[in-house]
Amino acid sequence: MNLSRNVQRMQPSVTMAISAKAAAMKRQGIDVISLSAGEPDFDTPQHIKDAAIRAIQEGFTKYTIPGSGIIELKEAICRKIKRDSGLDYGLDQVIVNNGAKHTLFLACAALLDPGDQVIIPTPYWVTFSEQPKLMGADPVIAETRAERNLKLTAEEFRRAITPRTRMLILNSPSNPSGAVYTRAELEALAEVAVQHQVHILSDEIYEQLVYGDAKHCSISTLGEEIRRLTIVVNGVSKTYAMTGWRIGYAAAAKEIIAGMDKVQGQEVSHPSSISQKAAVAALEGPQEVVAQMRVEFDARRRYMVERLNALDGVRCTLPQGAFYAYPDVSSYFGRRAGERAVADSVELCAYLLEEAEVACVPGAGFGTRQHIRLSYATSMQNIQRAMDRIAEALGRLRA
């Protein structure tokens, strides 16, 4: 059977594949410690669950109008953006979707034509490079440098632009590296985008998870010209431990939102009615739970990176945001354990999963082959056990 050319161009999600393999091993009774999942291990806060239960009990279980999100939730999103970024968006400038991944897809569908180019800096979340292909667009991978903390510079952005360039996908805080762009860095990128009229698809799903002196800044706040070009993507999944509730949203020019709404209306109609009510409670309710999760993530972050940097040949920058460590493990490539050889990050992650029973994600899926991604969105006990296993397994590899 011949699938469409656009589908054939896509690669499957490496993160989902690793998680599925780890889950299969767990079902066999193997004590796998997963450092691959991109979701908080905390439970959804009780007041959010209570709002969903009330929605069910009150019969809020039918189709919702408008399909772009119930008015109550869209108003809450507008207030949230005003509170955090100081920007005023109207109800016709926001849309609610089935998770931020869906939001990204709709933005691509609304803006990209076959033959358009999308600039994607390394390292990138695995979905960034694949969704544009479904529109017939072409990803253009912009290599970043370790000495710049794996962040795109204005000059690198400018060099990647061609007459076919339509969009830059920006992710700060970054999955997988945890890098956070400074205001000055974003201002430089914004200047280039405005000069060349390139849209910015700004994935800010981890905006509340920043540590130390790092500050999240949305590129949309840097002037009206860049705001008109920017689609801000966010959601409730990471901040409120609501990954399974599937609520993402975007804020952008009303013409872009109308295009996204048109696609959603013909594709899935609207997000879950119950989840939308829960999202209202998340955005409007007490925010102390977010601070508590951030404190715990911070402790895990510092412990994991300290353990990684204590390993011979491993280099890991302390991430400023999100909940991932992204060490350079390339010194282990070409080593062997008995008859088993490790040639790259894919084989190293397979080795760690099968020999150490720890699930990590190879950097090859994120566009930088020398790294692996480890999530610290799991308990400190699990992290300690996993790092012990990783240290022992890497110690068995010989040049």
C-alpha positions as CSV (number, residue, x, y, z in Angstrom):
1,M,0.0,0.0,0.0
2,N,1.3,3.4,-1.0
3,L,0.9,6.1,1.7
4,S,1.0,9.8,0.8
5,R,4.4,11.3,0.0
6,N,4.0,13.7,2.9
7,V,3.5,10.9,5.4
8,Q,6.4,9.0,3.9
9,R,8.6,12.0,4.5
10,M,7.9,12.0,8.2
11,Q,10.0,10.2,10.8
12,P,8.2,8.5,13.8
13,S,8.7,10.1,17.2
14,V,11.9,8.8,18.9
15,T,10.6,9.9,22.3
16,M,7.4,7.9,21.9
17,A,9.3,4.9,20.6
18,I,11.6,4.8,23.6
19,S,8.7,5.3,26.0
20,A,6.8,2.4,24.3
21,K,9.8,0.1,24.5
22,A,10.4,0.9,28.2
23,A,6.7,0.3,28.9
24,A,6.8,-3.1,27.2
25,M,9.8,-4.1,29.3
26,K,7.9,-3.0,32.5
27,R,5.0,-5.2,31.5
28,Q,7.4,-8.1,31.4
29,G,8.3,-7.4,35.0
30,I,11.6,-5.6,34.3
31,D,12.4,-2.8,36.7
32,V,13.0,-0.1,34.1
33,I,13.6,3.4,35.3
34,S,12.3,5.9,32.7
35,L,14.1,9.1,32.2
36,S,12.5,9.5,28.8
37,A,9.1,10.9,29.5
38,G,8.4,14.5,29.0
39,E,5.7,14.8,31.6
40,P,5.7,15.8,35.3
41,D,5.4,12.9,37.8
42,F,3.2,15.0,40.1
43,D,-0.6,14.4,40.2
44,T,-2.9,17.0,38.7
45,P,-3.8,19.4,41.5
46,Q,-7.0,18.5,43.3
47,H,-8.9,21.8,42.6
48,I,-8.4,21.2,38.9
49,K,-9.7,17.6,39.1
50,D,-12.7,18.9,41.2
51,A,-13.6,21.4,38.4
52,A,-13.6,18.5,35.9
53,I,-15.8,16.4,38.1
54,R,-18.3,19.3,38.5
55,A,-18.4,19.7,34.7
56,I,-19.4,16.0,34.4
57,Q,-21.9,16.2,37.2
58,E,-23.5,19.4,35.7
59,G,-23.7,17.8,32.3
60,F,-21.1,19.8,30.5
61,T,-20.4,16.9,28.2
62,K,-21.7,18.0,24.9
63,Y,-20.2,19.8,21.9
64,T,-18.8,23.2,22.8
65,I,-19.4,26.5,21.0
66,P,-17.3,28.1,19.7
67,G,-15.0,25.3,18.6
68,S,-12.0,27.6,19.1
69,G,-12.6,27.3,22.9
70,I,-15.3,28.1,25.4
71,I,-15.5,31.8,26.1
72,E,-14.8,31.3,29.8
73,L,-11.4,29.6,29.0
74,K,-10.5,32.1,26.3
75,E,-11.1,34.9,28.7
76,A,-8.9,33.1,31.3
77,I,-6.1,32.8,28.7
78,C,-6.3,36.5,27.8
79,R,-6.1,37.3,31.5
80,K,-3.1,35.0,32.0
81,I,-1.2,36.5,29.1
82,K,-1.9,40.0,30.4
83,R,-0.8,39.0,33.8
84,D,2.4,37.3,32.7
85,S,3.4,39.2,29.6
86,G,1.6,42.5,29.8
87,L,-0.1,42.0,26.4
88,D,-3.7,42.5,25.5
89,Y,-5.3,39.9,23.2
90,G,-8.9,39.8,22.2
91,L,-11.0,36.6,22.1
92,D,-10.6,36.4,18.3
93,Q,-6.8,36.3,18.9
94,V,-6.7,33.1,21.0
95,I,-7.6,29.5,20.2
96,V,-7.8,26.4,22.4
97,N,-6.6,23.1,21.0
98,N,-6.0,19.4,21.9
99,G,-2.6,20.0,23.4
100,A,0.3,22.2,22.4
101,K,1.4,19.7,19.8
102,H,-1.9,20.1,18.1
103,T,-1.6,23.9,18.4
104,L,1.8,23.7,16.6
105,F,0.2,21.5,13.9
106,L,-2.6,24.0,13.3
107,A,-0.2,26.9,13.0
108,C,1.7,25.0,10.4
109,A,-1.5,24.2,8.6
110,A,-2.7,27.8,8.6
111,L,0.6,29.3,7.4
112,L,2.6,26.9,5.3
113,D,2.3,26.0,1.6
114,P,4.2,23.3,-0.3
115,G,7.7,24.4,-0.9
116,D,7.9,26.8,2.0
117,Q,10.9,26.5,4.3
118,V,10.8,26.4,8.1
119,I,14.0,27.2,10.0
120,I,14.5,24.9,13.0
121,P,17.5,25.4,15.3
122,T,19.2,22.4,16.8
123,P,18.5,20.8,19.2
124,Y,14.8,20.7,18.5
125,W,11.9,18.8,19.8
126,V,11.3,15.9,17.6
127,T,7.9,17.1,16.3
128,F,9.2,20.5,15.1
129,S,11.0,18.9,12.1
130,E,8.2,16.6,11.1
131,Q,4.9,18.6,11.2
132,P,5.9,21.0,8.4
133,K,6.4,18.0,6.1
134,L,2.7,17.2,6.3
135,M,2.0,20.6,4.7
136,G,4.6,19.9,1.9
137,A,7.0,22.4,3.5
138,D,10.7,21.8,4.0
139,P,12.5,21.9,7.4
140,V,15.8,23.8,7.3
141,I,18.0,22.7,10.2
142,A,20.1,25.5,11.6
143,E,23.1,24.2,13.6
144,T,23.8,25.9,16.9
145,R,27.0,25.8,18.9
146,A,27.9,24.5,22.3
147,E,29.8,27.7,23.2
148,R,26.5,29.6,22.6
149,N,24.7,27.1,24.9
150,L,23.0,25.6,21.9
151,K,21.0,28.8,21.1
152,L,20.4,30.3,17.7
153,T,22.1,33.6,17.1
154,A,20.8,36.4,14.9
155,E,23.6,35.8,12.4
156,E,22.9,32.1,12.2
157,F,19.2,32.9,11.7
158,R,20.0,35.5,8.9
159,R,22.3,33.0,7.1
160,A,19.5,30.3,7.0
161,I,16.9,32.6,5.4
162,T,16.1,32.2,1.7
163,P,13.4,33.6,-0.5
164,R,11.3,30.5,0.5
165,T,11.6,31.0,4.2
166,R,8.2,31.4,5.9
167,M,8.7,30.5,9.6
168,L,11.2,30.1,12.4
169,I,10.3,27.6,15.2
170,L,11.6,28.9,18.5
171,N,11.4,27.0,21.8
172,S,12.4,28.7,25.0
173,P,12.8,27.2,27.5
174,S,14.1,24.5,25.3
175,N,13.2,20.8,25.0
176,P,15.7,19.1,25.1
177,S,18.5,21.4,26.2
178,G,16.8,23.4,28.9
179,A,18.3,26.6,27.4
180,V,16.5,29.9,28.0
181,Y,16.9,32.8,25.5
182,T,17.6,36.1,27.1
183,R,15.7,39.3,26.2
184,A,18.7,40.6,24.3
185,E,19.1,37.4,22.3
186,L,15.4,37.5,21.4
187,E,15.6,41.2,20.4
188,A,18.3,40.3,17.9
189,L,16.3,37.5,16.5
190,A,13.2,39.7,16.3
191,E,15.1,42.3,14.3
192,V,15.9,39.7,11.7
193,A,12.4,38.3,11.6
194,V,10.8,41.7,11.1
195,Q,13.4,42.7,8.4
196,H,12.6,39.5,6.4
197,Q,8.9,39.2,7.5
198,V,9.4,35.6,8.9
199,H,6.8,34.3,11.2
200,I,7.9,33.1,14.6
201,L,6.2,29.9,16.0
202,S,7.2,30.4,19.6
203,D,6.7,27.3,21.8
204,E,6.6,28.5,25.4
205,I,5.1,25.5,27.0
206,Y,7.8,25.4,29.7
207,E,7.6,29.1,30.5
208,Q,6.8,28.6,34.2
209,L,9.7,26.1,34.7
210,V,12.8,28.3,34.9
211,Y,15.4,28.2,37.6
212,G,18.1,30.3,39.2
213,D,18.6,33.8,37.6
214,A,16.9,32.8,34.3
215,K,13.9,34.8,33.3
216,H,11.4,33.7,30.6
217,C,10.7,36.4,28.0
218,S,8.2,35.9,25.2
219,I,9.5,37.3,21.8
220,S,5.9,38.6,21.3
221,T,6.5,41.3,23.9
222,L,9.3,43.0,22.0
223,G,7.2,45.3,19.9
224,E,4.1,45.4,17.7
225,E,5.9,44.4,14.5
226,I,7.2,41.1,15.9
227,R,4.0,40.5,17.8
228,R,2.1,40.5,14.5
229,L,4.5,37.9,13.1
230,T,4.5,35.7,16.3
231,I,2.2,32.7,17.2
232,V,2.7,32.1,20.9
233,V,2.0,28.4,21.8
234,N,1.4,27.4,25.3
235,G,-0.8,25.0,27.3
236,V,-1.5,23.5,30.8
237,S,0.2,20.2,30.4
238,K,3.7,20.9,31.9
239,T,2.8,23.7,34.3
240,Y,-0.1,22.0,36.0
241,A,0.8,18.3,35.5
242,M,-2.1,17.9,33.0
243,T,-0.4,16.1,30.1
244,G,-3.3,13.7,29.6
245,W,-6.0,16.4,29.6
246,R,-4.8,17.6,26.2
247,I,-5.3,21.4,26.3
248,G,-3.0,23.7,24.4
249,Y,-3.6,27.2,23.1
250,A,-2.2,29.9,20.9
251,A,-2.3,33.7,20.8
252,A,-1.7,35.4,17.5
253,A,-3.1,37.9,14.9
254,K,-6.8,37.3,14.4
255,E,-6.2,36.3,10.8
256,I,-3.9,33.5,11.8
257,I,-6.2,32.3,14.6
258,A,-9.1,32.3,12.1
259,G,-7.1,30.0,9.8
260,M,-6.2,27.7,12.7
261,D,-9.9,27.6,13.7
262,K,-10.9,26.7,10.2
263,V,-8.6,23.7,10.2
264,Q,-9.6,22.6,13.7
265,G,-13.3,22.9,12.9
266,Q,-12.9,20.4,10.0
267,E,-10.4,18.2,11.8
268,V,-11.5,17.6,15.4
269,S,-14.3,20.2,16.0
270,H,-13.1,21.3,19.4
271,P,-11.1,20.1,22.5
272,S,-12.7,18.1,25.3
273,S,-15.5,20.1,27.1
274,I,-14.4,18.6,30.5
275,S,-10.8,19.4,30.0
276,Q,-11.6,23.0,29.0
277,K,-13.4,23.5,32.4
278,A,-10.4,22.0,34.2
279,A,-8.1,24.3,32.3
280,V,-10.1,27.3,33.5
281,A,-9.5,26.2,37.1
282,A,-5.8,25.7,36.4
283,L,-5.3,29.2,35.0
284,E,-7.6,31.0,37.4
285,G,-7.0,29.0,40.6
286,P,-4.2,29.0,43.2
287,Q,-0.7,29.0,41.6
288,E,1.3,27.8,44.7
289,V,1.3,24.3,43.3
290,V,3.4,25.5,40.4
291,A,6.0,27.0,42.7
292,Q,6.1,23.8,44.7
293,M,6.7,21.7,41.6
294,R,9.4,24.1,40.4
295,V,11.3,23.9,43.7
296,E,11.3,20.1,43.5
297,F,12.4,20.1,39.8
298,D,15.2,22.5,40.7
299,A,16.6,20.1,43.3
300,R,16.4,17.2,40.9
301,R,18.0,19.3,38.2
302,R,21.1,20.2,40.2
303,Y,21.5,16.6,41.5
304,M,21.3,15.0,38.1
305,V,23.7,17.4,36.4
306,E,26.2,17.1,39.3
307,R,26.1,13.3,38.9
308,L,26.4,13.5,35.1
309,N,29.4,15.8,35.3
310,A,31.1,13.5,37.8
311,L,31.1,10.7,35.1
312,D,34.4,10.4,33.1
313,G,34.0,12.1,29.7
314,V,30.5,13.4,30.2
315,R,29.9,17.2,29.8
316,C,26.5,18.7,30.8
317,T,25.5,22.3,31.0
318,L,23.2,23.1,33.9
319,P,19.8,23.6,32.2
320,Q,18.0,26.9,32.9
321,G,14.5,25.7,32.2
322,A,12.1,22.8,31.4
323,F,12.9,19.4,33.1
324,Y,15.7,17.8,31.0
325,A,19.4,17.4,31.2
326,Y,21.2,17.2,27.8
327,P,24.7,15.8,28.3
328,D,27.4,15.4,25.6
329,V,28.3,11.7,25.8
330,S,30.2,11.4,22.6
331,S,33.4,10.3,24.4
332,Y,31.7,6.9,24.8
333,F,31.1,6.5,21.1
334,G,33.3,3.7,19.6
335,R,33.6,1.9,22.9
336,R,32.6,-1.6,23.6
337,A,31.3,-3.8,26.4
338,G,32.2,-7.3,25.6
339,E,30.9,-8.0,22.1
340,R,28.6,-5.0,22.1
341,A,29.8,-1.8,20.4
342,V,28.4,1.6,20.9
343,A,28.7,3.8,17.8
344,D,26.4,6.7,18.5
345,S,23.7,8.1,20.8
346,V,21.0,5.7,19.5
347,E,23.1,2.7,20.3
348,L,24.2,4.2,23.6
349,C,20.5,4.6,24.7
350,A,19.8,1.1,23.5
351,Y,22.7,-0.1,25.6
352,L,21.5,1.8,28.7
353,L,18.0,0.5,28.3
354,E,18.9,-3.1,27.8
355,E,21.9,-3.4,30.1
356,A,21.2,-0.8,32.8
357,E,17.4,-0.8,32.5
358,V,17.3,3.0,32.2
359,A,15.3,4.7,29.4
360,C,16.9,7.8,27.9
361,V,16.4,9.5,24.5
362,P,19.2,9.7,21.9
363,G,20.1,13.2,20.8
364,A,20.0,12.0,17.2
365,G,16.2,12.5,17.4
366,F,16.8,16.2,18.4
367,G,19.3,16.9,15.7
368,T,22.5,16.7,17.8
369,R,24.0,13.2,17.7
370,Q,26.6,13.7,20.5
371,H,23.9,14.1,23.2
372,I,21.3,12.1,25.1
373,R,18.3,13.5,26.9
374,L,17.4,12.6,30.5
375,S,14.2,13.8,32.1
376,Y,14.3,14.7,35.8
377,A,10.4,14.7,35.9
378,T,10.6,11.7,38.1
379,S,11.2,11.1,41.8
380,M,14.6,11.9,43.4
381,Q,14.8,8.2,44.4
382,N,14.4,7.1,40.8
383,I,17.0,9.6,39.6
384,Q,19.5,8.4,42.2
385,R,18.9,4.8,41.2
386,A,19.1,5.6,37.6
387,M,22.3,7.5,37.9
388,D,23.9,4.7,39.8
389,R,22.9,2.3,37.0
390,I,24.2,4.6,34.3
391,A,27.5,5.1,36.1
392,E,28.0,1.4,36.4
393,A,27.0,0.7,32.8
394,L,29.2,3.4,31.3
395,G,32.1,2.2,33.4
396,R,31.9,-1.2,31.6
397,L,32.5,0.4,28.2
398,R,36.1,0.2,27.1
399,A,37.9,1.9,24.2
